[in-house]
């Protein structure tokens, strides 16, 4: 735990700042091993009593967010908008459907990382993108399931996404669904309606849909 207890923000990044990185560029960071003599712990915080330190060792690490051999395929057809990340080779590969969070938009950062581990990852948008609904309040959860697609009413549904990714020649048929934040809650909800999904992962997903941040609807009624 010493590695995590001793983590300190750099001077270039303010405390609590969310760091964004250009996926096309490697991310470099330095790990330093220092000799701190005196530590004071409390329940809420810890502070270093002695400002002096000796660096025993250090190493510079390089992290690639997007593997150079991973293919990126843009999807824009029949009301589906997204990006497919495909590992090198013919496959078939297990597939992951990536559900976006409360912004409803494309989030390709972790999708490219998953693909580097041998998964086909399909990340898509469901509102605030092109001709999709502009607000989350306009999204009906039921349109993810059984209601046919209609451009006029902006209705898309997860079954269409599942069928699309299953039709890809490099998909093995094993499909999991992943979401973080609100996307995690949606992923859990959809997993109860689609037994064809092999796995579901919710990362930091709320246990319910809250009206203040996720006032979505189901069958036309607020959830």
C-alpha positions, 0 to 999 in steps of 0.5 A: 500500500506504500505505493498508493499512500505516497502518491502525490499530485505533480505541479502541472496538475491540480489536485482532483483534476481529471486528466485527459490524454490524446489516445494517439500519443503515449502517456509517460509517468514517473515512479519514484522510490523515496526515503521518508523518515517520519509519517503522521497518520490520522483517520482523515489525512496523513502529512509528512513531518520532514520535508527532506527526502532521498530518492532511492530509485525511479523509473519512467513508464510508458502507457499506450492507450491505443495499441498500434495494431488495433483497427478503428472502424467508425459506424454510422448506419441505420441510426447506429453511431459508434466506433468498433475497435478490433484486434489484429487478425481474423478472429473470431474474438469475444465482443464487448458492448460499451455503454456510455455514461451520463453524457450519452456520447462516445467514450473511446478511451477504455474501449481501445485499451480493452481491444488491445487485450483481444476483445472487439469493443463496440462503443456507441452513443445514445443521445446528444450525438448527431440526430439522436435525442439531445437530452437524457430526459428524451431517452426511453429505456424501453427503446433499448429493448423491443420498440422498432427503430424510428428516425422520426422519434429517435428510437434506438434499441440495444437489440439492434446493436447486439444483432449488428455486432453479432453479424460481424465476421470477426465476432465469436458470438460471446458478447458482454456488456460494460458500462461506467457510472450511469452506463453501468446502471443501464448495463445491469438493467439491459442484462436482465432483458437480454439472456444472450449476453454472456457477461455484464460489468458495471463500474461505479454504476449507481444502484438506481436511476435518479431523477436529478441526473438520469431522468430517463423513461420506460414505456413513456413514464419516468423511471 
